[in-house]
Amino acid sequence: MKIQDLFKNWGITGIKVNAGFVSMDWKPAPEEQQAAWELYVELITRGTTQPLGSTEGDDQAALASVHKLFQMTRELLKDRGRKAENFSKIAIIVLNQKIRPFTARWHQAALRGELDSSRINPEFRQELQEIQAMLQGYCGILAEIAGVEDFHQLDQGALTEL
């Protein structure tokens, strides 16, 4: 697989990366597959990738959930990073170029009380939906690296109520 195809196939655009890195052929090592699986499980089970109705949830909690991705990714990289170098590069690119701008912008708003739990901030919710869509694509990348089905697809499309 080519790393540029991962980003392209899963709809993550606007990434600035060394051309040599993204165009190289890559077969994930077992350590990279395991790291991708661990981060995938965290993402797919958090509000970071799940829709939040316009009157549901709490903006501050949603921001905290997205911000927690930094801690989870750092721990994973410290544990596996040296044995999962290309996975680490992908994770760092997503953190720094996609997640960090969102959390930095809204952290300041939270400090100013603009994410007060007593009201919904429509601008925050719009940007949250955008970051969630990107994170759903990131889940697809992680699933592909891990060599598993993207479980997010299980609750999409034609649904049957059980």
Backbone hydrogen bonds, N-H to C=O, Kabsch-Sander energy under -0.5 kcal/mol:
donor,donor_aa,acceptor,acceptor_aa,energy
3,I,24,M,-0.9
4,Q,22,V,-2.8
5,D,2,K,-0.5
6,L,2,K,-1.4
7,F,3,I,-1.8
8,K,4,Q,-2.4
9,N,5,D,-3.4
10,W,6,L,-1.5
11,G,8,K,-1.6
12,I,7,F,-2.6
13,T,11,G,-0.8
17,V,15,I,-0.6
22,V,18,N,-2.0
23,S,19,A,-1.7
24,M,20,G,-0.6
24,M,21,F,-0.9
26,W,1,M,-2.8
32,E,29,A,-0.6
33,Q,29,A,-2.4
34,Q,30,P,-2.4
35,A,31,E,-2.3
36,A,32,E,-2.5
37,W,33,Q,-2.3
38,E,34,Q,-2.5
39,L,35,A,-2.2
40,Y,36,A,-2.6
41,V,37,W,-2.6
42,E,38,E,-1.6
43,L,39,L,-2.5
44,I,40,Y,-3.1
45,T,41,V,-1.1
46,R,43,L,-1.4
49,T,46,R,-1.6
53,G,51,P,-0.5
56,E,53,G,-1.6
60,Q,115,L,-0.6
62,A,58,D,-2.3
63,L,59,D,-2.5
64,A,60,Q,-2.3
65,S,61,A,-2.1
66,V,62,A,-2.0
67,H,63,L,-2.8
68,K,64,A,-2.0
69,L,66,V,-1.5
70,F,67,H,-1.8
71,Q,67,H,-0.6
72,M,68,K,-2.4
73,T,69,L,-2.5
74,R,70,F,-2.8
75,E,71,Q,-2.4
76,L,72,M,-2.1
77,L,73,T,-2.9
78,K,74,R,-2.5
79,D,75,E,-2.1
80,R,76,L,-2.7
81,G,77,L,-2.3
83,K,80,R,-1.5
84,A,80,R,-0.9
84,A,81,G,-0.7
88,S,84,A,-2.7
89,K,85,E,-2.1
90,I,86,N,-2.1
91,A,87,F,-2.7
92,I,88,S,-2.5
93,I,89,K,-2.3
94,V,90,I,-2.3
95,L,91,A,-2.5
96,N,92,I,-2.9
97,Q,93,I,-2.7
98,K,94,V,-1.8
99,I,94,V,-2.1
100,R,95,L,-3.0
102,F,98,K,-0.8
103,T,99,I,-2.6
104,A,100,R,-2.9
105,R,101,P,-1.9
106,W,102,F,-2.3
107,H,103,T,-2.0
108,Q,104,A,-1.3
109,A,105,R,-1.1
110,A,106,W,-2.4
111,L,107,H,-2.2
112,R,108,Q,-1.4
113,G,110,A,-1.6
114,E,109,A,-2.7
116,D,113,G,-1.1
119,R,116,D,-1.8
125,R,121,N,-2.5
126,Q,122,P,-2.1
127,E,123,E,-2.1
128,L,124,F,-2.8
129,Q,125,R,-2.3
130,E,126,Q,-1.7
131,I,127,E,-2.4
132,Q,128,L,-2.7
133,A,129,Q,-2.1
134,M,130,E,-2.0
135,L,131,I,-2.6
136,Q,132,Q,-2.1
137,G,133,A,-1.7
138,Y,134,M,-2.2
139,C,135,L,-2.2
140,G,136,Q,-1.7
141,I,137,G,-2.0
142,L,138,Y,-2.9
143,A,139,C,-2.8
144,E,140,G,-2.4
145,I,141,I,-2.7
146,A,142,L,-2.7
147,G,143,A,-1.3
148,V,143,A,-2.5
151,F,149,E,-1.0
153,Q,150,D,-1.8
154,L,151,F,-1.9
155,D,152,H,-0.9
156,Q,153,Q,-1.4
